[in-house]
């Protein structure tokens, strides 16, 4: 079972994750791309990273926008280090998608 992070740990991690917010026990961020095809490529790359980490995000897509939500079910729906790690990986993927 993953250990939930406290508020200070989450805030410290978010200082290095531009645009991510801690809302309703989730790390959340919205991404915008030029078109649907670019969004789908981004989502596919996220799926490979998430599967490799055995940690799966909440993903919402509407045309050129993607909203990501991260928390850990095995920690009672709280944010853990696994969520921070996946957010960092998603950031790297978004940098290569632009």
Phi and psi restraints in degrees (range 20) as a CNS / XPLOR table:
assign (resid 1 and name C) (resid 2 and name N)
       (resid 2 and name CA) (resid 2 and name C) 1.0 -79.2 20.0 2
assign (resid 2 and name N) (resid 2 and name CA)
       (resid 2 and name C) (resid 3 and name N) 1.0 148.0 20.0 2
assign (resid 2 and name C) (resid 3 and name N)
       (resid 3 and name CA) (resid 3 and name C) 1.0 -92.5 20.0 2
assign (resid 3 and name N) (resid 3 and name CA)
       (resid 3 and name C) (resid 4 and name N) 1.0 124.9 20.0 2
assign (resid 3 and name C) (resid 4 and name N)
       (resid 4 and name CA) (resid 4 and name C) 1.0 -62.4 20.0 2
assign (resid 4 and name N) (resid 4 and name CA)
       (resid 4 and name C) (resid 5 and name N) 1.0 143.0 20.0 2
assign (resid 4 and name C) (resid 5 and name N)
       (resid 5 and name CA) (resid 5 and name C) 1.0 -85.1 20.0 2
assign (resid 5 and name N) (resid 5 and name CA)
       (resid 5 and name C) (resid 6 and name N) 1.0 151.0 20.0 2
assign (resid 5 and name C) (resid 6 and name N)
       (resid 6 and name CA) (resid 6 and name C) 1.0 -86.9 20.0 2
assign (resid 6 and name N) (resid 6 and name CA)
       (resid 6 and name C) (resid 7 and name N) 1.0 173.8 20.0 2
assign (resid 6 and name C) (resid 7 and name N)
       (resid 7 and name CA) (resid 7 and name C) 1.0 -58.1 20.0 2
assign (resid 7 and name N) (resid 7 and name CA)
       (resid 7 and name C) (resid 8 and name N) 1.0 -42.8 20.0 2
assign (resid 7 and name C) (resid 8 and name N)
       (resid 8 and name CA) (resid 8 and name C) 1.0 -64.5 20.0 2
assign (resid 8 and name N) (resid 8 and name CA)
       (resid 8 and name C) (resid 9 and name N) 1.0 -41.1 20.0 2
assign (resid 8 and name C) (resid 9 and name N)
       (resid 9 and name CA) (resid 9 and name C) 1.0 -64.6 20.0 2
assign (resid 9 and name N) (resid 9 and name CA)
       (resid 9 and name C) (resid 10 and name N) 1.0 -41.5 20.0 2
assign (resid 9 and name C) (resid 10 and name N)
       (resid 10 and name CA) (resid 10 and name C) 1.0 -66.4 20.0 2
assign (resid 10 and name N) (resid 10 and name CA)
       (resid 10 and name C) (resid 11 and name N) 1.0 -46.7 20.0 2
assign (resid 10 and name C) (resid 11 and name N)
       (resid 11 and name CA) (resid 11 and name C) 1.0 -61.0 20.0 2
assign (resid 11 and name N) (resid 11 and name CA)
       (resid 11 and name C) (resid 12 and name N) 1.0 -38.8 20.0 2
assign (resid 11 and name C) (resid 12 and name N)
       (resid 12 and name CA) (resid 12 and name C) 1.0 -63.2 20.0 2
assign (resid 12 and name N) (resid 12 and name CA)
       (resid 12 and name C) (resid 13 and name N) 1.0 -44.5 20.0 2
assign (resid 12 and name C) (resid 13 and name N)
       (resid 13 and name CA) (resid 13 and name C) 1.0 -66.0 20.0 2
assign (resid 13 and name N) (resid 13 and name CA)
       (resid 13 and name C) (resid 14 and name N) 1.0 -39.9 20.0 2
assign (resid 13 and name C) (resid 14 and name N)
       (resid 14 and name CA) (resid 14 and name C) 1.0 -66.3 20.0 2
assign (resid 14 and name N) (resid 14 and name CA)
       (resid 14 and name C) (resid 15 and name N) 1.0 -23.9 20.0 2
assign (resid 14 and name C) (resid 15 and name N)
       (resid 15 and name CA) (resid 15 and name C) 1.0 -60.1 20.0 2
assign (resid 15 and name N) (resid 15 and name CA)
       (resid 15 and name C) (resid 16 and name N) 1.0 -24.9 20.0 2
assign (resid 15 and name C) (resid 16 and name N)
       (resid 16 and name CA) (resid 16 and name C) 1.0 -108.2 20.0 2
assign (resid 16 and name N) (resid 16 and name CA)
       (resid 16 and name C) (resid 17 and name N) 1.0 11.8 20.0 2
assign (resid 16 and name C) (resid 17 and name N)
       (resid 17 and name CA) (resid 17 and name C) 1.0 -124.8 20.0 2
assign (resid 17 and name N) (resid 17 and name CA)
       (resid 17 and name C) (resid 18 and name N) 1.0 85.3 20.0 2
assign (resid 17 and name C) (resid 18 and name N)
       (resid 18 and name CA) (resid 18 and name C) 1.0 -57.7 20.0 2
assign (resid 18 and name N) (resid 18 and name CA)
       (resid 18 and name C) (resid 19 and name N) 1.0 127.7 20.0 2
assign (resid 18 and name C) (resid 19 and name N)
       (resid 19 and name CA) (resid 19 and name C) 1.0 87.7 20.0 2
assign (resid 19 and name N) (resid 19 and name CA)
       (resid 19 and name C) (resid 20 and name N) 1.0 -11.7 20.0 2
assign (resid 19 and name C) (resid 20 and name N)
       (resid 20 and name CA) (resid 20 and name C) 1.0 -82.0 20.0 2
assign (resid 20 and name N) (resid 20 and name CA)
       (resid 20 and name C) (resid 21 and name N) 1.0 143.8 20.0 2
assign (resid 20 and name C) (resid 21 and name N)
       (resid 21 and name CA) (resid 21 and name C) 1.0 -128.9 20.0 2
assign (resid 21 and name N) (resid 21 and name CA)
       (resid 21 and name C) (resid 22 and name N) 1.0 156.2 20.0 2
assign (resid 21 and name C) (resid 22 and name N)
       (resid 22 and name CA) (resid 22 and name C) 1.0 -105.8 20.0 2
assign (resid 22 and name N) (resid 22 and name CA)
       (resid 22 and name C) (resid 23 and name N) 1.0 105.5 20.0 2
assign (resid 22 and name C) (resid 23 and name N)
       (resid 23 and name CA) (resid 23 and name C) 1.0 -134.1 20.0 2
assign (resid 23 and name N) (resid 23 and name CA)
       (resid 23 and name C) (resid 24 and name N) 1.0 129.7 20.0 2
assign (resid 23 and name C) (resid 24 and name N)
       (resid 24 and name CA) (resid 24 and name C) 1.0 51.2 20.0 2
assign (resid 24 and name N) (resid 24 and name CA)
       (resid 24 and name C) (resid 25 and name N) 1.0 46.9 20.0 2
assign (resid 24 and name C) (resid 25 and name N)
       (resid 25 and name CA) (resid 25 and name C) 1.0 61.4 20.0 2
assign (resid 25 and name N) (resid 25 and name CA)
       (resid 25 and name C) (resid 26 and name N) 1.0 29.8 20.0 2
assign (resid 25 and name C) (resid 26 and name N)
       (resid 26 and name CA) (resid 26 and name C) 1.0 -137.5 20.0 2
assign (resid 26 and name N) (resid 26 and name CA)
       (resid 26 and name C) (resid 27 and name N) 1.0 149.5 20.0 2
assign (resid 26 and name C) (resid 27 and name N)
       (resid 27 and name CA) (resid 27 and name C) 1.0 -87.0 20.0 2
assign (resid 27 and name N) (resid 27 and name CA)
       (resid 27 and name C) (resid 28 and name N) 1.0 129.7 20.0 2
assign (resid 27 and name C) (resid 28 and name N)
       (resid 28 and name CA) (resid 28 and name C) 1.0 -133.1 20.0 2
assign (resid 28 and name N) (resid 28 and name CA)
       (resid 28 and name C) (resid 29 and name N) 1.0 146.2 20.0 2
assign (resid 28 and name C) (resid 29 and name N)
       (resid 29 and name CA) (resid 29 and name C) 1.0 -156.8 20.0 2
assign (resid 29 and name N) (resid 29 and name CA)
       (resid 29 and name C) (resid 30 and name N) 1.0 145.1 20.0 2
assign (resid 29 and name C) (resid 30 and name N)
       (resid 30 and name CA) (resid 30 and name C) 1.0 -107.2 20.0 2
assign (resid 30 and name N) (resid 30 and name CA)
       (resid 30 and name C) (resid 31 and name N) 1.0 140.4 20.0 2
assign (resid 30 and name C) (resid 31 and name N)
       (resid 31 and name CA) (resid 31 and name C) 1.0 -122.8 20.0 2
assign (resid 31 and name N) (resid 31 and name CA)
       (resid 31 and name C) (resid 32 and name N) 1.0 143.5 20.0 2
assign (resid 31 and name C) (resid 32 and name N)
       (resid 32 and name CA) (resid 32 and name C) 1.0 -125.7 20.0 2
assign (resid 32 and name N) (resid 32 and name CA)
       (resid 32 and name C) (resid 33 and name N) 1.0 138.1 20.0 2
assign (resid 32 and name C) (resid 33 and name N)
       (resid 33 and name CA) (resid 33 and name C) 1.0 -126.3 20.0 2
assign (resid 33 and name N) (resid 33 and name CA)
       (resid 33 and name C) (resid 34 and name N) 1.0 176.4 20.0 2
assign (resid 33 and name C) (resid 34 and name N)
       (resid 34 and name CA) (resid 34 and name C) 1.0 -74.7 20.0 2
assign (resid 34 and name N) (resid 34 and name CA)
       (resid 34 and name C) (resid 35 and name N) 1.0 -30.1 20.0 2
assign (resid 34 and name C) (resid 35 and name N)
       (resid 35 and name CA) (resid 35 and name C) 1.0 -160.2 20.0 2
assign (resid 35 and name N) (resid 35 and name CA)
       (resid 35 and name C) (resid 36 and name N) 1.0 175.4 20.0 2
assign (resid 35 and name C) (resid 36 and name N)
       (resid 36 and name CA) (resid 36 and name C) 1.0 -63.1 20.0 2
assign (resid 36 and name N) (resid 36 and name CA)
       (resid 36 and name C) (resid 37 and name N) 1.0 -39.4 20.0 2
assign (resid 36 and name C) (resid 37 and name N)
       (resid 37 and name CA) (resid 37 and name C) 1.0 -60.9 20.0 2
assign (resid 37 and name N) (resid 37 and name CA)
       (resid 37 and name C) (resid 38 and name N) 1.0 -42.6 20.0 2
assign (resid 37 and name C) (resid 38 and name N)
       (resid 38 and name CA) (resid 38 and name C) 1.0 -65.0 20.0 2
assign (resid 38 and name N) (resid 38 and name CA)
       (resid 38 and name C) (resid 39 and name N) 1.0 -40.3 20.0 2
assign (resid 38 and name C) (resid 39 and name N)
       (resid 39 and name CA) (resid 39 and name C) 1.0 -61.0 20.0 2
assign (resid 39 and name N) (resid 39 and name CA)
       (resid 39 and name C) (resid 40 and name N) 1.0 -46.0 20.0 2
assign (resid 39 and name C) (resid 40 and name N)
       (resid 40 and name CA) (resid 40 and name C) 1.0 -65.3 20.0 2
assign (resid 40 and name N) (resid 40 and name CA)
       (resid 40 and name C) (resid 41 and name N) 1.0 -35.5 20.0 2
assign (resid 40 and name C) (resid 41 and name N)
       (resid 41 and name CA) (resid 41 and name C) 1.0 -63.3 20.0 2
assign (resid 41 and name N) (resid 41 and name CA)
       (resid 41 and name C) (resid 42 and name N) 1.0 -41.0 20.0 2
assign (resid 41 and name C) (resid 42 and name N)
       (resid 42 and name CA) (resid 42 and name C) 1.0 -63.1 20.0 2
assign (resid 42 and name N) (resid 42 and name CA)
       (resid 42 and name C) (resid 43 and name N) 1.0 -47.0 20.0 2
assign (resid 42 and name C) (resid 43 and name N)
       (resid 43 and name CA) (resid 43 and name C) 1.0 -61.7 20.0 2
assign (resid 43 and name N) (resid 43 and name CA)
       (resid 43 and name C) (resid 44 and name N) 1.0 -40.6 20.0 2
assign (resid 43 and name C) (resid 44 and name N)
       (resid 44 and name CA) (resid 44 and name C) 1.0 -62.7 20.0 2
assign (resid 44 and name N) (resid 44 and name CA)
       (resid 44 and name C) (resid 45 and name N) 1.0 -43.4 20.0 2
assign (resid 44 and name C) (resid 45 and name N)
       (resid 45 and name CA) (resid 45 and name C) 1.0 -63.7 20.0 2
assign (resid 45 and name N) (resid 45 and name CA)
       (resid 45 and name C) (resid 46 and name N) 1.0 -38.6 20.0 2
assign (resid 45 and name C) (resid 46 and name N)
       (resid 46 and name CA) (resid 46 and name C) 1.0 -60.9 20.0 2
assign (resid 46 and name N) (resid 46 and name CA)
       (resid 46 and name C) (resid 47 and name N) 1.0 -41.3 20.0 2
assign (resid 46 and name C) (resid 47 and name N)
       (resid 47 and name CA) (resid 47 and name C) 1.0 -61.2 20.0 2
assign (resid 47 and name N) (resid 47 and name CA)
       (resid 47 and name C) (resid 48 and name N) 1.0 -39.4 20.0 2
assign (resid 47 and name C) (resid 48 and name N)
       (resid 48 and name CA) (resid 48 and name C) 1.0 -66.7 20.0 2
assign (resid 48 and name N) (resid 48 and name CA)
       (resid 48 and name C) (resid 49 and name N) 1.0 -43.5 20.0 2
assign (resid 48 and name C) (resid 49 and name N)
       (resid 49 and name CA) (resid 49 and name C) 1.0 -63.9 20.0 2
assign (resid 49 and name N) (resid 49 and name CA)
       (resid 49 and name C) (resid 50 and name N) 1.0 -45.8 20.0 2
assign (resid 49 and name C) (resid 50 and name N)
       (resid 50 and name CA) (resid 50 and name C) 1.0 -62.9 20.0 2
assign (resid 50 and name N) (resid 50 and name CA)
       (resid 50 and name C) (resid 51 and name N) 1.0 -42.9 20.0 2
assign (resid 50 and name C) (resid 51 and name N)
       (resid 51 and name CA) (resid 51 and name C) 1.0 -64.0 20.0 2
assign (resid 51 and name N) (resid 51 and name CA)
       (resid 51 and name C) (resid 52 and name N) 1.0 -41.0 20.0 2
assign (resid 51 and name C) (resid 52 and name N)
       (resid 52 and name CA) (resid 52 and name C) 1.0 -63.4 20.0 2
assign (resid 52 and name N) (resid 52 and name CA)
       (resid 52 and name C) (resid 53 and name N) 1.0 -32.4 20.0 2
assign (resid 52 and name C) (resid 53 and name N)
       (resid 53 and name CA) (resid 53 and name C) 1.0 -88.8 20.0 2
assign (resid 53 and name N) (resid 53 and name CA)
       (resid 53 and name C) (resid 54 and name N) 1.0 -6.5 20.0 2
assign (resid 53 and name C) (resid 54 and name N)
       (resid 54 and name CA) (resid 54 and name C) 1.0 52.5 20.0 2
assign (resid 54 and name N) (resid 54 and name CA)
       (resid 54 and name C) (resid 55 and name N) 1.0 46.3 20.0 2
assign (resid 54 and name C) (resid 55 and name N)
       (resid 55 and name CA) (resid 55 and name C) 1.0 -147.7 20.0 2
assign (resid 55 and name N) (resid 55 and name CA)
       (resid 55 and name C) (resid 56 and name N) 1.0 115.9 20.0 2
assign (resid 55 and name C) (resid 56 and name N)
       (resid 56 and name CA) (resid 56 and name C) 1.0 -112.9 20.0 2
assign (resid 56 and name N) (resid 56 and name CA)
       (resid 56 and name C) (resid 57 and name N) 1.0 126.2 20.0 2
assign (resid 56 and name C) (resid 57 and name N)
       (resid 57 and name CA) (resid 57 and name C) 1.0 -82.1 20.0 2
assign (resid 57 and name N) (resid 57 and name CA)
       (resid 57 and name C) (resid 58 and name N) 1.0 163.5 20.0 2
assign (resid 57 and name C) (resid 58 and name N)
       (resid 58 and name CA) (resid 58 and name C) 1.0 -86.3 20.0 2
assign (resid 58 and name N) (resid 58 and name CA)
       (resid 58 and name C) (resid 59 and name N) 1.0 126.3 20.0 2
assign (resid 58 and name C) (resid 59 and name N)
       (resid 59 and name CA) (resid 59 and name C) 1.0 -127.5 20.0 2
assign (resid 59 and name N) (resid 59 and name CA)
       (resid 59 and name C) (resid 60 and name N) 1.0 129.5 20.0 2
assign (resid 59 and name C) (resid 60 and name N)
       (resid 60 and name CA) (resid 60 and name C) 1.0 -123.1 20.0 2
assign (resid 60 and name N) (resid 60 and name CA)
       (resid 60 and name C) (resid 61 and name N) 1.0 133.0 20.0 2
assign (resid 60 and name C) (resid 61 and name N)
       (resid 61 and name CA) (resid 61 and name C) 1.0 -128.2 20.0 2
assign (resid 61 and name N) (resid 61 and name CA)
       (resid 61 and name C) (resid 62 and name N) 1.0 136.6 20.0 2
assign (resid 61 and name C) (resid 62 and name N)
       (resid 62 and name CA) (resid 62 and name C) 1.0 -140.5 20.0 2
assign (resid 62 and name N) (resid 62 and name CA)
       (resid 62 and name C) (resid 63 and name N) 1.0 109.0 20.0 2
assign (resid 62 and name C) (resid 63 and name N)
       (resid 63 and name CA) (resid 63 and name C) 1.0 48.4 20.0 2
assign (resid 63 and name N) (resid 63 and name CA)
       (resid 63 and name C) (resid 64 and name N) 1.0 -97.7 20.0 2
assign (resid 63 and name C) (resid 64 and name N)
       (resid 64 and name CA) (resid 64 and name C) 1.0 -104.7 20.0 2
assign (resid 64 and name N) (resid 64 and name CA)
       (resid 64 and name C) (resid 65 and name N) 1.0 16.6 20.0 2
assign (resid 64 and name C) (resid 65 and name N)
       (resid 65 and name CA) (resid 65 and name C) 1.0 -124.9 20.0 2
assign (resid 65 and name N) (resid 65 and name CA)
       (resid 65 and name C) (resid 66 and name N) 1.0 141.3 20.0 2
assign (resid 65 and name C) (resid 66 and name N)
       (resid 66 and name CA) (resid 66 and name C) 1.0 -129.4 20.0 2
assign (resid 66 and name N) (resid 66 and name CA)
       (resid 66 and name C) (resid 67 and name N) 1.0 132.0 20.0 2
assign (resid 66 and name C) (resid 67 and name N)
       (resid 67 and name CA) (resid 67 and name C) 1.0 -115.1 20.0 2
assign (resid 67 and name N) (resid 67 and name CA)
       (resid 67 and name C) (resid 68 and name N) 1.0 129.7 20.0 2
assign (resid 67 and name C) (resid 68 and name N)
       (resid 68 and name CA) (resid 68 and name C) 1.0 -112.7 20.0 2
assign (resid 68 and name N) (resid 68 and name CA)
       (resid 68 and name C) (resid 69 and name N) 1.0 138.2 20.0 2
assign (resid 68 and name C) (resid 69 and name N)
       (resid 69 and name CA) (resid 69 and name C) 1.0 -128.9 20.0 2
assign (resid 69 and name N) (resid 69 and name CA)
       (resid 69 and name C) (resid 70 and name N) 1.0 132.7 20.0 2
assign (resid 69 and name C) (resid 70 and name N)
       (resid 70 and name CA) (resid 70 and name C) 1.0 -128.2 20.0 2
assign (resid 70 and name N) (resid 70 and name CA)
       (resid 70 and name C) (resid 71 and name N) 1.0 127.3 20.0 2
assign (resid 70 and name C) (resid 71 and name N)
       (resid 71 and name CA) (resid 71 and name C) 1.0 -159.3 20.0 2
assign (resid 71 and name N) (resid 71 and name CA)
       (resid 71 and name C) (resid 72 and name N) 1.0 172.5 20.0 2
assign (resid 71 and name C) (resid 72 and name N)
       (resid 72 and name CA) (resid 72 and name C) 1.0 -113.6 20.0 2
assign (resid 72 and name N) (resid 72 and name CA)
       (resid 72 and name C) (resid 73 and name N) 1.0 118.1 20.0 2
assign (resid 72 and name C) (resid 73 and name N)
       (resid 73 and name CA) (resid 73 and name C) 1.0 -62.3 20.0 2
assign (resid 73 and name N) (resid 73 and name CA)
       (resid 73 and name C) (resid 74 and name N) 1.0 -38.1 20.0 2
assign (resid 73 and name C) (resid 74 and name N)
       (resid 74 and name CA) (resid 74 and name C) 1.0 -74.5 20.0 2
assign (resid 74 and name N) (resid 74 and name CA)
       (resid 74 and name C) (resid 75 and name N) 1.0 -2.1 20.0 2
assign (resid 74 and name C) (resid 75 and name N)
       (resid 75 and name CA) (resid 75 and name C) 1.0 -115.1 20.0 2
assign (resid 75 and name N) (resid 75 and name CA)
       (resid 75 and name C) (resid 76 and name N) 1.0 26.7 20.0 2
assign (resid 75 and name C) (resid 76 and name N)
       (resid 76 and name CA) (resid 76 and name C) 1.0 71.9 20.0 2
assign (resid 76 and name N) (resid 76 and name CA)
       (resid 76 and name C) (resid 77 and name N) 1.0 28.6 20.0 2
assign (resid 76 and name C) (resid 77 and name N)
       (resid 77 and name CA) (resid 77 and name C) 1.0 76.1 20.0 2
assign (resid 77 and name N) (resid 77 and name CA)
       (resid 77 and name C) (resid 78 and name N) 1.0 23.9 20.0 2
assign (resid 77 and name C) (resid 78 and name N)
       (resid 78 and name CA) (resid 78 and name C) 1.0 -103.3 20.0 2
assign (resid 78 and name N) (resid 78 and name CA)
       (resid 78 and name C) (resid 79 and name N) 1.0 167.6 20.0 2
assign (resid 78 and name C) (resid 79 and name N)
       (resid 79 and name CA) (resid 79 and name C) 1.0 -83.1 20.0 2
assign (resid 79 and name N) (resid 79 and name CA)
       (resid 79 and name C) (resid 80 and name N) 1.0 133.1 20.0 2
assign (resid 79 and name C) (resid 80 and name N)
       (resid 80 and name CA) (resid 80 and name C) 1.0 -126.6 20.0 2
assign (resid 80 and name N) (resid 80 and name CA)
       (resid 80 and name C) (resid 81 and name N) 1.0 178.6 20.0 2
assign (resid 80 and name C) (resid 81 and name N)
       (resid 81 and name CA) (resid 81 and name C) 1.0 -61.6 20.0 2
assign (resid 81 and name N) (resid 81 and name CA)
       (resid 81 and name C) (resid 82 and name N) 1.0 -31.0 20.0 2
assign (resid 81 and name C) (resid 82 and name N)
       (resid 82 and name CA) (resid 82 and name C) 1.0 -60.0 20.0 2
assign (resid 82 and name N) (resid 82 and name CA)
       (resid 82 and name C) (resid 83 and name N) 1.0 -37.2 20.0 2
assign (resid 82 and name C) (resid 83 and name N)
       (resid 83 and name CA) (resid 83 and name C) 1.0 -68.5 20.0 2
assign (resid 83 and name N) (resid 83 and name CA)
       (resid 83 and name C) (resid 84 and name N) 1.0 -41.4 20.0 2
assign (resid 83 and name C) (resid 84 and name N)
       (resid 84 and name CA) (resid 84 and name C) 1.0 -61.9 20.0 2
assign (resid 84 and name N) (resid 84 and name CA)
       (resid 84 and name C) (resid 85 and name N) 1.0 -45.6 20.0 2
assign (resid 84 and name C) (resid 85 and name N)
       (resid 85 and name CA) (resid 85 and name C) 1.0 -60.7 20.0 2
assign (resid 85 and name N) (resid 85 and name CA)
       (resid 85 and name C) (resid 86 and name N) 1.0 -42.7 20.0 2
assign (resid 85 and name C) (resid 86 and name N)
       (resid 86 and name CA) (resid 86 and name C) 1.0 -69.4 20.0 2
assign (resid 86 and name N) (resid 86 and name CA)
       (resid 86 and name C) (resid 87 and name N) 1.0 -37.6 20.0 2
assign (resid 86 and name C) (resid 87 and name N)
       (resid 87 and name CA) (resid 87 and name C) 1.0 -60.6 20.0 2
assign (resid 87 and name N) (resid 87 and name CA)
       (resid 87 and name C) (resid 88 and name N) 1.0 -41.6 20.0 2
assign (resid 87 and name C) (resid 88 and name N)
       (resid 88 and name CA) (resid 88 and name C) 1.0 -62.6 20.0 2
assign (resid 88 and name N) (resid 88 and name CA)
       (resid 88 and name C) (resid 89 and name N) 1.0 -42.6 20.0 2
assign (resid 88 and name C) (resid 89 and name N)
       (resid 89 and name CA) (resid 89 and name C) 1.0 -64.4 20.0 2
assign (resid 89 and name N) (resid 89 and name CA)
       (resid 89 and name C) (resid 90 and name N) 1.0 -41.4 20.0 2
assign (resid 89 and name C) (resid 90 and name N)
       (resid 90 and name CA) (resid 90 and name C) 1.0 -63.9 20.0 2
assign (resid 90 and name N) (resid 90 and name CA)
       (resid 90 and name C) (resid 91 and name N) 1.0 -38.3 20.0 2
assign (resid 90 and name C) (resid 91 and name N)
       (resid 91 and name CA) (resid 91 and name C) 1.0 -59.8 20.0 2
assign (resid 91 and name N) (resid 91 and name CA)
       (resid 91 and name C) (resid 92 and name N) 1.0 -43.9 20.0 2
assign (resid 91 and name C) (resid 92 and name N)
       (resid 92 and name CA) (resid 92 and name C) 1.0 -62.6 20.0 2
assign (resid 92 and name N) (resid 92 and name CA)
       (resid 92 and name C) (resid 93 and name N) 1.0 -40.2 20.0 2
assign (resid 92 and name C) (resid 93 and name N)
       (resid 93 and name CA) (resid 93 and name C) 1.0 -65.7 20.0 2
assign (resid 93 and name N) (resid 93 and name CA)
       (resid 93 and name C) (resid 94 and name N) 1.0 -38.8 20.0 2
assign (resid 93 and name C) (resid 94 and name N)
       (resid 94 and name CA) (resid 94 and name C) 1.0 -67.8 20.0 2
assign (resid 94 and name N) (resid 94 and name CA)
       (resid 94 and name C) (resid 95 and name N) 1.0 -31.7 20.0 2
assign (resid 94 and name C) (resid 95 and name N)
       (resid 95 and name CA) (resid 95 and name C) 1.0 -67.1 20.0 2
assign (resid 95 and name N) (resid 95 and name CA)
       (resid 95 and name C) (resid 96 and name N) 1.0 -32.2 20.0 2
assign (resid 95 and name C) (resid 96 and name N)
       (resid 96 and name CA) (resid 96 and name C) 1.0 -84.7 20.0 2
assign (resid 96 and name N) (resid 96 and name CA)
       (resid 96 and name C) (resid 97 and name N) 1.0 -10.7 20.0 2
assign (resid 96 and name C) (resid 97 and name N)
       (resid 97 and name CA) (resid 97 and name C) 1.0 -88.8 20.0 2
assign (resid 97 and name N) (resid 97 and name CA)
       (resid 97 and name C) (resid 98 and name N) 1.0 -19.4 20.0 2
